[in-house]
Amino acid sequence: MNRNIYLLFALFICGCFNVTAQNDSINWLDEVRLSDVKLKKFSTGQHITELSDSLLQKNKQQLTDVLNFNTPIYFKENGRGMVSSPSFRGTTASQTAVIWNGININSQLNGQVDFNTINTTGYNEISIRGGGGSVVYGTGAIGGSVHLNNSISFKNKKEHNLLLQYGSFNTIDTRYNFKLSKSKWSLNLALSRNSSDNDYDFPNGTENLNGEYFNNVVNIALGYRFNSKNILKIISEIYDGERHFSLIRSSENRTKYQDLTTRNLLEWNSWFIDFKQTLSLAFIGEEYKYYPNIDSQNFSFGSANNFIAKYDLDYKLNEEILFNAVLQNTYTEGEGSSFDDNDRNIFSAALLGKHYINEDLQYEAGLRKEITSNYESPLLFSFGVDYKLNDFYTLKLNASKNFRIPTYNDLYWSSAGNPELHPEKSLQAELGNQFNFQNVEAGVIFYYNDIKDMIRWLPGSDGIWHPENEDKVNIYGLESFINWRKTFSNETILTARGSYAYTISKNPETNKQLIYVPYHKVTGNLSYQFRQFTPSLQVLYNGSVYTRTDYSEQLSGYILTNFGLAYTIDKRWDWELGTRINNLFNTEYQNVEDRWMPGINYSIFLIFNI
């Protein structure tokens, strides 16, 4: 569908209008309402990291940068602003699910999300949950899931927020957020523009050629409360971007890639007796054009339209017991240069239950089954327990079976796709230990993950590469975190956050670590607010990674340090002037072979809140 239609639609709508994770009790009528309520209701035994909108505002737009310095997820980027793929708990990019307002938005074409095409501007909350989540969120939630949420509030308020930022390599970052709400209705509007010449220098004396990019994002969330029992929500997002893929050698052809993504959700919430029902209709569209030579009009393309209907019914048996049934039907149409027009229909049913035995002990269980003619789906299950032994220590246990379905490329790629593929399957368990003492929250999570039927593209007897259910992977390790916040007198606040991840992800036949999975990752964030000044420091350590399947090459580990300083110009309106120095010590590093990242670089910013 033509991108201009979507942009005109967005402008029309705009013109019509002048970190704890568990809930301790069942509450359906919160003032701030998220579509993804299951994230908190059904994550027993798992840790959730929540990133607030204030933290998101003071980081770069791209989701890669935010998560890289604040979570255990490892990212490999083909250069700054280029394709970005996550490895969550030693899994592949397609085994991390991205959930947009309760809807799984992993690409139907390649099964993953490019995190440099996700801008954080329009989201009120971003949450990260490690471990399996396929019973609730479906395909891909094997290593973990990243949740992008728009909230709806019916408090009387009116807010404007504008961020203007300029940085090295002619990088321009503009973000505008507008919130207006009354007791009956709510509007959130977010607009952003991000662009860069991206012509930074390489350590070998050359520069990043053909690396420029830009993207525009429109995000709208509307809510209307008919009465105390009925709420209607409309959430829509449009991403329109273009990137010129960086060259390794100056003799290569200059290329470019255009992508248009649309996400639309219509949701009706209603309450009656002890039931809550949610009817959701969603349309997720994705399309791309790839130009192998920027001077030519020839291009390859692919597109997929995803139509989702979901019915969600909660039943509160009493104050302690909650049941939840979910029926969902997903119909997908796909077409592209490399595969014929194809469609598939997936029906799924899930049943979840949660029991609050008392304020210190709760458990949950769930089942899910999908039905489709394209492949045979396994019966999935999950079970979790939280036990608060005392004010200092909480024990968490979780076990689950999860899966990832074959993508359009896997099934239908011209002359190479394999319609006989089975979903990847995963059995996993984790043990969490959470500690709370005065101003300190800390935790250590041990996990194990056994993955079978991993899909790999292998050369066949005809010399053509085909996807096969080939690999088995054993993954185990630990994640730890610590958060500390101390408020002193004289408007002084000191905040510190840190995380450490140790990951073993091995093929049992070779007993070697998978490529692009570091053994170690460390993050640290320190912020000191003293009156009108707020200096901050970010530190990231990524360990070495293998880059070849024969383990003949590897990239060295590296440490990055970012420094920021903000000055509050006007306390009443919370206006800020600030600067950031990224890669403070000019570290030479790459996280994909032959794809250098930038050295020291700078930016200045202004934030206006009204």
MOSUL-V714553 format. One record per pair of residues at least 12 apart in sequence whose ideal C-beta (glycine too) atoms are under 7 Angstrom apart, sorted by the first residue. I is the first residue (numbers start at 1). J is the second residue. Records with the same first field share a line. If there is no record, write none. Layout:
I->J  J
//
This chain:
1->285
3->240  260
6->238  260  262
7->238  240
10->218  238
13->220
14->189
17->187
19->49  50  483
21->40  43  47  48  50
22->40  386
23->40  41
24->359
25->356
26->316  319  322
28->271  276
31->153  154  155
32->151  153
33->151  152
34->149  151
35->101  102  233  265  267
36->99  101  102  147  149
38->102  136
39->127  129  147
41->354
42->136  352  354  364  366
43->129
44->354  362  363  364  384  385  386
45->384  385  386  396  397  398  432
46->129  130  131  384  396  398
47->130  432  443  445
48->127  129
49->71  127  128
50->125  127
51->66  70  126
52->125
53->124  125
56->120  123  126
57->163
61->119  120  121  173  192  194
62->115  116  119
63->115  118  120
64->77  84  115  116
66->120
67->128
68->540
69->523  525  538  540
70->523  525
71->128  499
72->479  499  501  521
73->86  88
74->86  87  517  518  521  542
75->115  591
76->516  591  592
77->591  592  595  597
78->246  592  595
79->208  211  246  595  597
80->198  200  597  598
81->116  196  198  211  213  243
82->116  243  245  246
83->114  116
84->114  115  116
85->112
86->115
87->516  517
88->130  143  144
89->130  143  144  447  449  475  477  503
90->475  477  503  505  514  517
91->142  143  475
93->112
94->106  111  112  140  404
95->140  142  143  404
96->140  143  144  145  146
97->133  137  140  141  145
98->113  146  148
99->137  145  147  148
100->148  263
101->149  150  235  265
103->265  282  284  308
104->137  138  139  140
105->263  284
106->139  140
107->286
108->304  306  332  334  407  408
109->286  302  304  334  407  408  409
110->407  409
111->140  404  407
117->239  241  259  261
119->192  194  215  217
121->175  190  192  217  219
122->150  190  217  219  237
123->148  149  150
124->149  150  151
125->149  151
126->147  148
127->147
128->144  146
129->144  145  147
130->144  445  479
131->144  398  428  430  447
132->382  400  402  426  428
133->145
134->368  380  402  403
135->350  366  367  368  380  381  382  400
136->350  366
138->348
139->403  404  405
140->404
141->402
142->402  404  426  451
150->188  221  235
152->186  221  223  233
153->181  186
154->181  183  186  225
155->181
156->181  182  183
157->179  181
158->180
159->179
160->178  610
161->177  609
162->176  608
163->175  605  607
164->605  606
165->603  605
166->603  604
167->601  602  603
168->601  602  603
169->196  197  198  199  200  601
170->196  197
171->196  603
172->195
173->194
174->192  193
175->192
176->191
177->190
184->224  225
185->223  224  225
186->223
187->222
188->221
189->220
190->219
191->218
192->217
193->216
194->214  215
195->213  214
196->212  213
197->212
198->211  212  213
199->211
200->598  601
201->599
202->596
203->588  596
208->246
209->246  247  250
210->244  245  246  247  254
211->244  246
212->244
213->242  243  244
214->241  242
215->239  240  241
216->240
217->238  239
218->237  238
219->237
220->236
221->235
222->234
229->270  271  272
230->270
231->269
232->268
233->267
234->266
235->265
236->263  264
237->263
238->262
239->261
240->260
241->259
242->256  258
243->256  257
244->256  294
245->257
246->595
248->594
253->292  293
254->294
255->291  292  293  294
256->291  294
257->288  290
258->288  289
259->287  288
260->287
261->285  286
262->285
263->284
264->282  283
265->280  282
266->281
267->280
274->315  316
275->313  314  315
276->314
277->312  313
278->312
279->311
280->310
281->309
282->308
283->307
284->306
285->305
286->303  304
287->301  303
288->301  302
289->301
300->337  338
301->336  337
302->336  337
303->334  335  336
304->332  333  334  408
305->332  333
306->330  332
307->331
308->328  330
309->329
310->326  328
311->327
312->326
313->325
320->355  356  357
321->355
322->354
323->353
324->352
325->351
326->350
327->349
328->348
329->347
330->346
331->343  345
332->344
334->408
338->413  414
339->408  412  413  414  417
340->412
342->408  412
344->372  374
345->372
346->370  372
347->370  371
348->368  369  370
349->369
350->366  367  368
351->366  367
352->364  366
353->365
360->387  388
361->387
362->386
363->384  385
364->384
365->382  383
366->381  382
367->379  380  381
368->380
374->411
375->405  406  421  422  423
376->422
377->403  423
378->401  403  423  425
380->401  402  403
381->400  401
382->400
383->399
384->397  398
385->397
391->436
392->435  436  437
393->435
394->434
395->433
396->432  434
397->431
398->429  430
399->429
400->428
401->426  427
402->426  428
403->423  424  425  426
404->423  424
405->423
406->421  423  455
410->455  467
415->464
416->464  465  466
418->466  467  468
421->455  467  469
422->453  469
423->453
424->451  453  454  455
425->452  453
426->449  450  451
427->450
428->447  448  449  450
429->448
430->445  446  447
431->446
432->445
439->484  485  486
440->482  484
441->483
442->481  482
443->480  481
444->478  480
445->478  479
446->478
447->476  477
448->476
449->475
450->474
451->472  473  475
452->472
453->469
454->470  471  472  473
455->467  469
456->468  470  471
458->470
471->507
472->507  508
473->505  506  507  514
474->506  508
475->504  505
476->504
477->501  502  503  504
478->502
479->499  501
480->499  500
481->498  499
482->498
483->497
484->496
490->531
491->531
492->529  530
493->529
494->528
495->527
496->526
497->525
498->523  524
499->523
500->522
501->521
502->519  520
503->517  518  519
505->517
512->551
513->546
515->545  546  547  548  549
516->545  547
517->545
518->542  543  544  545
519->543
520->543
521->541  542  543
522->541
523->540
524->539
525->538
532->567  568
533->567
534->566
535->565
536->564
537->563
538->561  562
539->559  561
540->560
541->557  559
542->557  558  591
543->557
544->556  557
547->593
553->593
555->590  591  593
558->587  589
559->587
560->583  587
561->584  585
562->580  581  582  584
563->581  584
564->578  579  580
565->578  579
566->578
573->609  610
574->609
575->607  608  609
576->607
577->606
578->605
579->602  603  604
580->602  603
581->600  602
582->601
583->598  599  600  601
584->600
586->599  600
//
